[in-house]
Amino acid sequence: QVQLVESGGGLVQAGGSLRVSCAVSGRTFSSYYMGWFRRTPGKAREFVAAIRWSSSSTYYADSVKGRFTISRDNAKNTVSLQMDSLKPDDTAVYYCAAQNDKLLNSAGNPTLYDYWGQGTQVTVSS
């Protein structure tokens, strides 16, 4: 089992920055990807960014590329998402997720993630 707890959401003006973090505990050695997704009312869960646990390779949705940065801290067992140049369209509940190593892994497919945090609200005002 892997436990994920997000923190760091809040309210920020457009153009501002925010950092959300995910504390990871449990069987972390089995994790293949750590990802961030977001959801707004009436929309499907959307891939934001992912990092491969073993190599630190990173992957981003086109909508956030160049503005968001995903990183991990092995010593603290955390995965963070630094969000810069925020836009009102970035307003959503942000979820941290962990994907176990399996026959076919995919960074951007939410159905392949095995564990989810409770989410943290990010609101960007115009």
Wavefront OBJ file of the C-alpha trace (Angstrom):
o trace
v 0.000 0.000 0.000
v 1.056 3.559 -0.698
v -0.367 6.552 1.132
v -0.426 9.987 -0.473
v -1.206 13.283 1.233
v -1.284 16.548 -0.723
v -0.665 19.993 0.689
v 0.002 23.511 -0.487
v -3.092 24.458 -2.442
v -4.669 27.866 -2.123
v -5.749 31.070 -3.824
v -3.413 33.025 -6.088
v -3.793 35.764 -8.665
v -3.246 35.116 -12.344
v 0.432 35.245 -13.189
v 1.406 34.132 -9.714
v 3.019 30.946 -8.443
v 2.036 28.130 -6.144
v 3.695 24.905 -5.051
v 1.770 21.781 -4.141
v 3.451 18.821 -2.500
v 2.629 15.173 -1.960
v 3.950 13.226 1.024
v 4.470 9.593 0.026
v 4.567 6.728 2.519
v 4.227 2.964 2.424
v 5.564 0.620 -0.269
v 7.213 3.348 -2.327
v 9.724 0.978 -3.909
v 6.910 -0.450 -6.016
v 6.037 2.927 -7.541
v 6.853 3.433 -11.206
v 5.334 6.826 -11.930
v 4.254 9.585 -9.577
v 1.752 11.857 -11.244
v -0.311 14.977 -10.762
v -3.804 15.218 -12.166
v -6.491 17.855 -11.837
v -10.253 17.956 -12.018
v -12.799 20.724 -12.407
v -16.567 20.268 -11.978
v -18.143 18.670 -15.026
v -14.814 17.652 -16.565
v -12.866 14.439 -16.634
v -9.698 14.092 -14.632
v -6.851 15.682 -16.596
v -3.194 14.655 -16.665
v -0.860 17.459 -15.564
v 2.615 16.010 -15.002
v 4.430 12.829 -14.014
v 7.870 11.751 -12.911
v 9.411 8.331 -13.210
v 10.479 7.262 -9.747
v 13.681 5.468 -10.763
v 15.083 7.826 -13.378
v 13.401 11.170 -12.620
v 12.308 11.475 -16.246
v 9.476 13.980 -16.421
v 6.358 14.291 -18.562
v 3.966 17.216 -18.954
v 0.634 18.014 -20.505
v 0.958 20.530 -23.335
v -1.221 22.978 -21.411
v 1.312 23.298 -18.585
v 4.607 22.683 -20.358
v 7.051 25.475 -19.625
v 5.013 26.720 -16.650
v 4.881 23.741 -14.276
v 7.762 21.681 -12.911
v 7.432 18.314 -11.199
v 10.192 17.123 -8.900
v 10.849 14.579 -6.193
v 12.865 14.575 -2.998
v 14.012 11.078 -2.086
v 15.210 12.067 1.356
v 11.825 13.538 2.279
v 9.755 11.098 0.186
v 7.839 13.910 -1.423
v 6.783 14.811 -4.942
v 6.136 18.462 -5.677
v 4.570 20.477 -8.452
v 5.842 24.024 -8.865
v 3.264 26.049 -10.769
v 4.327 29.368 -12.297
v 2.547 31.843 -14.562
v -0.760 30.510 -13.333
v -3.919 31.137 -15.322
v -7.575 31.053 -14.264
v -7.924 27.885 -16.388
v -5.531 26.161 -13.962
v -8.183 26.370 -11.241
v -8.969 22.810 -10.153
v -8.575 20.216 -7.445
v -5.096 18.764 -7.856
v -4.485 15.103 -7.062
v -1.272 13.233 -6.475
v -1.184 9.636 -7.714
v 1.166 6.647 -7.730
v 1.388 3.959 -10.391
v 2.860 0.540 -9.603
v 5.311 -1.110 -11.921
v 3.267 -3.294 -14.286
v 3.420 -4.885 -17.713
v 2.426 -1.657 -19.427
v 2.968 1.660 -17.679
v 1.765 5.011 -18.923
v 2.492 8.401 -17.397
v -0.654 10.130 -18.619
v -3.357 7.487 -18.224
v -5.231 7.982 -14.933
v -6.781 4.503 -15.084
v -3.342 2.948 -14.650
v -2.631 4.748 -11.388
v -3.137 2.625 -8.302
v -3.156 5.104 -5.429
v -4.595 8.593 -5.066
v -4.420 11.391 -2.560
v -7.433 13.297 -1.309
v -6.755 16.342 -3.471
v -5.950 19.981 -2.794
v -7.807 22.986 -4.203
v -5.940 25.489 -6.371
v -7.832 28.637 -7.317
v -6.427 31.238 -9.702
v -8.280 34.549 -9.780
v -8.275 36.813 -12.821
l 1 2 3 4 5 6 7 8 9 10 11 12 13 14 15 16 17 18 19 20 21 22 23 24 25 26 27 28 29 30 31 32 33 34 35 36 37 38 39 40 41 42 43 44 45 46 47 48 49 50 51 52 53 54 55 56 57 58 59 60 61 62 63 64 65 66 67 68 69 70 71 72 73 74 75 76 77 78 79 80 81 82 83 84 85 86 87 88 89 90 91 92 93 94 95 96 97 98 99 100 101 102 103 104 105 106 107 108 109 110 111 112 113 114 115 116 117 118 119 120 121 122 123 124 125 126
